């Protein structure tokens, strides 16, 4: 948990749990308020519980499960100058992390994404600067196929993939 999450946990989560426990105990015991002060106290506590609960709900961080968190390297152009490309690491450092290659055909402006089976779970740390070179895409003799290399800047063992830009597929090269 980060600092903000810890603050919300201790400042809002624990008080809501304590108030819910108190209300549950009062319900189980069958306590019935006998004076206006008791009724007012219960009403004030319910309003406080609702307000704290609202702040808890609004503080939930949705990055990584409701909204994808994407980190990408710098936009580059292939050596044959047909495509602009960059790798996008989605929800890095989470169980649902994955990678995809963004391609933009320079002549037509058509954009596509190709899923790449990079071992994102092996990435333990990543330096993100103004210019990042995490992968390199090189043309082959076949104009529809490229070779994608991961670089040492990605902090994983080098991997190679064959990219078929027409079919939109990638295959790991052993």
DOFIZA-208245 format. One record per residue (C-alpha): z, x, y; residue number from 1; residue in three letters. Coordinates in nm, 4 decimals. Layout:
BEGIN
R         z         x         y  miba  kolmi
R         Z         X         Y   NUM    ALA
...
end
This chain:
BEGIN
R         z         x         y  miba  kolmi
R    0.0000    0.0000    0.0000     1    UNK
R   -0.0784    0.1279    0.3473     2    UNK
R    0.1563    0.1275    0.6480     3    UNK
R    0.0340   -0.2083    0.7771     4    UNK
R    0.0710   -0.3688    0.4347     5    UNK
R    0.4223   -0.2276    0.3989     6    UNK
R    0.5178   -0.3646    0.7403     7    UNK
R    0.3937   -0.7133    0.6501     8    UNK
R    0.5658   -0.6955    0.3128     9    UNK
R    0.9087   -0.6122    0.4569    10    UNK
R    0.8724   -0.8060    0.7832    11    UNK
R    0.7188   -1.1240    0.6481    12    UNK
R    0.6879   -1.1232    0.2682    13    UNK
R    1.0546   -1.0619    0.1885    14    UNK
R    1.1853   -1.3186    0.4443    15    UNK
R    0.9465   -1.5844    0.3088    16    UNK
R    1.0590   -1.5098   -0.0472    17    UNK
R    1.4266   -1.5313    0.0552    18    UNK
R    1.3754   -1.8611    0.2384    19    UNK
R    1.1776   -2.0048   -0.0550    20    UNK
R    1.4575   -1.8986   -0.2908    21    UNK
R    1.7175   -2.0604   -0.0629    22    UNK
R    1.5214   -2.3876   -0.0458    23    UNK
R    1.4744   -2.3865   -0.4241    24    UNK
R    1.8470   -2.3361   -0.4847    25    UNK
R    1.9291   -2.6174   -0.2413    26    UNK
R    1.6841   -2.8502   -0.4185    27    UNK
R    1.8195   -2.7638   -0.7644    28    UNK
R    2.1785   -2.8229   -0.6550    29    UNK
R    2.0768   -3.1531   -0.5001    30    UNK
R    2.2160   -3.0649   -0.1588    31    UNK
R    2.1766   -3.3441    0.0930    32    UNK
R    2.2193   -3.2628    0.4647    33    UNK
R    2.5106   -3.4647    0.6046    34    UNK
R    2.4852   -3.3933    0.9759    35    UNK
R    2.2209   -3.3558    1.2430    36    UNK
R    2.2919   -2.9809    1.2578    37    UNK
R    2.2051   -2.9497    0.8877    38    UNK
R    1.8796   -3.1433    0.9387    39    UNK
R    1.7923   -2.9336    1.2435    40    UNK
R    1.8663   -2.6120    1.0513    41    UNK
R    1.6428   -2.7154    0.7634    42    UNK
R    1.3613   -2.8128    1.0031    43    UNK
R    1.3873   -2.4838    1.1926    44    UNK
R    1.3841   -2.2855    0.8681    45    UNK
R    1.0763   -2.4763    0.7442    46    UNK
R    0.8903   -2.4089    1.0705    47    UNK
R    0.9838   -2.0390    1.0546    48    UNK
R    0.8690   -2.0204    0.6921    49    UNK
R    0.5358   -2.1832    0.7776    50    UNK
R    0.4775   -1.9505    1.0748    51    UNK
R    0.5595   -1.6402    0.8723    52    UNK
R    0.3363   -1.7629    0.5883    53    UNK
R    0.0470   -1.8109    0.8312    54    UNK
R    0.0843   -1.4530    0.9546    55    UNK
R    0.0901   -1.3310    0.5933    56    UNK
R   -0.2291   -1.5175    0.5091    57    UNK
R   -0.4069   -1.3815    0.8172    58    UNK
R   -0.2978   -1.0260    0.7391    59    UNK
R   -0.4680   -1.0112    0.3996    60    UNK
R   -0.7266   -0.7339    0.3986    61    UNK
R   -1.0487   -0.8688    0.2479    62    UNK
R   -1.2367   -0.5373    0.2386    63    UNK
R   -1.3366   -0.4478   -0.1120    64    UNK
R   -1.3021   -0.7859   -0.2770    65    UNK
R   -1.4190   -1.0595   -0.0369    66    UNK
R   -1.6173   -0.8264    0.1892    67    UNK
R   -1.7807   -0.5111    0.0642    68    UNK
R   -1.6823   -0.1847    0.2294    69    UNK
R   -1.9905    0.0356    0.2466    70    UNK
R   -2.0011    0.4079    0.3235    71    UNK
R   -2.3429    0.5665    0.3520    72    UNK
R   -2.4855    0.9086    0.4105    73    UNK
R   -2.7317    0.9952    0.6852    74    UNK
R   -3.0772    0.8388    0.6865    75    UNK
R   -3.3358    1.0875    0.5597    76    UNK
R   -3.7123    1.0913    0.4993    77    UNK
R   -3.8725    1.1967    0.1702    78    UNK
R   -4.0848    1.5147    0.1666    79    UNK
R   -4.4040    1.3060    0.1300    80    UNK
R   -4.2942    1.1021    0.4351    81    UNK
R   -4.3409    0.7674    0.2563    82    UNK
R   -3.9796    0.6496    0.2550    83    UNK
R   -3.6625    0.6613    0.4575    84    UNK
R   -3.3606    0.6624    0.2286    85    UNK
R   -2.9845    0.6858    0.2080    86    UNK
R   -2.7216    0.6322   -0.0572    87    UNK
R   -2.4642    0.3585   -0.0038    88    UNK
R   -2.1265    0.3830   -0.1758    89    UNK
R   -1.9776    0.0359   -0.2067    90    UNK
R   -1.5999   -0.0215   -0.2347    91    UNK
R   -1.5357    0.3468   -0.2971    92    UNK
R   -1.1978    0.4301   -0.4598    93    UNK
R   -1.1706    0.0803   -0.6107    94    UNK
R   -1.2371   -0.0510   -0.9611    95    UNK
R   -1.5479   -0.2349   -0.8477    96    UNK
R   -1.7058    0.0714   -0.6833    97    UNK
R   -2.0774    0.1272   -0.7231    98    UNK
R   -2.3710    0.2985   -0.5553    99    UNK
R   -2.7132    0.1861   -0.4437   100    UNK
R   -3.0121    0.3559   -0.2876   101    UNK
R   -3.1517    0.2077    0.0321   102    UNK
R   -3.5279    0.2592    0.0657   103    UNK
R   -3.7519    0.1694    0.3571   104    UNK
R   -4.1235    0.2165    0.3171   105    UNK
R   -4.2392    0.3769    0.6412   106    UNK
R   -4.5948    0.2384    0.6344   107    UNK
R   -4.5056   -0.1275    0.5782   108    UNK
R   -4.1435   -0.1390    0.6909   109    UNK
R   -4.0448   -0.3031    0.3618   110    UNK
R   -3.6845   -0.2465    0.2605   111    UNK
R   -3.5304   -0.2439   -0.0864   112    UNK
R   -3.2091   -0.1529   -0.2653   113    UNK
R   -3.1950    0.0141   -0.6053   114    UNK
R   -2.8704    0.0269   -0.8013   115    UNK
R   -2.7786    0.3817   -0.9045   116    UNK
R   -2.5321    0.4563   -1.1829   117    UNK
R   -2.3552    0.7378   -0.9966   118    UNK
R   -2.0083    0.7994   -1.1343   119    UNK
R   -1.8288    0.6751   -0.8227   120    UNK
R   -1.4932    0.6662   -1.0041   121    UNK
R   -1.5039    1.0459   -1.0283   122    UNK
R   -1.5118    1.0817   -0.6491   123    UNK
R   -1.1570    1.1730   -0.5483   124    UNK
R   -1.2193    1.2453   -0.1833   125    UNK
R   -1.5109    1.2245    0.0541   126    UNK
R   -1.5651    1.3875    0.3894   127    UNK
R   -1.7538    1.1606    0.6250   128    UNK
R   -1.8963    1.3326    0.9296   129    UNK
R   -2.1694    1.2711    1.1844   130    UNK
R   -2.4307    1.3963    0.9372   131    UNK
R   -2.3838    1.3504    0.5610   132    UNK
R   -2.6150    1.4695    0.2839   133    UNK
R   -2.4802    1.3211   -0.0393   134    UNK
R   -2.8138    1.2838   -0.2186   135    UNK
R   -3.1667    1.4204   -0.2051   136    UNK
R   -3.4765    1.2200   -0.3030   137    UNK
R   -3.7814    1.4252   -0.4038   138    UNK
R   -4.1309    1.3010   -0.4926   139    UNK
R   -4.2904    1.3675   -0.8318   140    UNK
R   -4.6527    1.3851   -0.9466   141    UNK
R   -4.6405    1.0082   -1.0019   142    UNK
R   -4.6480    0.8394   -0.6588   143    UNK
R   -4.4214    0.5572   -0.7788   144    UNK
R   -4.1464    0.7824   -0.9110   145    UNK
R   -3.8956    1.0058   -0.7376   146    UNK
R   -3.6084    1.2254   -0.8510   147    UNK
R   -3.2681    1.1613   -0.6920   148    UNK
R   -3.0146    1.4471   -0.6930   149    UNK
R   -2.6507    1.4219   -0.5937   150    UNK
R   -2.5273    1.7127   -0.3820   151    UNK
R   -2.2027    1.9067   -0.3844   152    UNK
R   -2.0991    1.7143   -0.0680   153    UNK
R   -2.0382    1.4094   -0.2895   154    UNK
R   -1.7669    1.6058   -0.4770   155    UNK
R   -1.8818    1.5116   -0.8281   156    UNK
R   -2.0790    1.7108   -1.0861   157    UNK
R   -2.4479    1.7068   -0.9968   158    UNK
R   -2.6378    1.4112   -1.1390   159    UNK
R   -3.0134    1.3458   -1.1541   160    UNK
R   -3.1908    1.0121   -1.1649   161    UNK
R   -3.5505    0.9020   -1.1992   162    UNK
R   -3.6229    0.6345   -0.9393   163    UNK
R   -3.9132    0.3944   -0.9897   164    UNK
R   -3.9754    0.2533   -0.6421   165    UNK
R   -4.2208   -0.0116   -0.7614   166    UNK
R   -4.0008   -0.1522   -1.0392   167    UNK
R   -3.6814   -0.0937   -0.8376   168    UNK
R   -3.5018    0.0815   -1.1221   169    UNK
R   -3.3155    0.4049   -1.1779   170    UNK
R   -3.2473    0.6055   -1.4961   171    UNK
R   -3.0104    0.8986   -1.5406   172    UNK
R   -3.1745    1.2253   -1.6457   173    UNK
R   -2.9652    1.4141   -1.9009   174    UNK
end
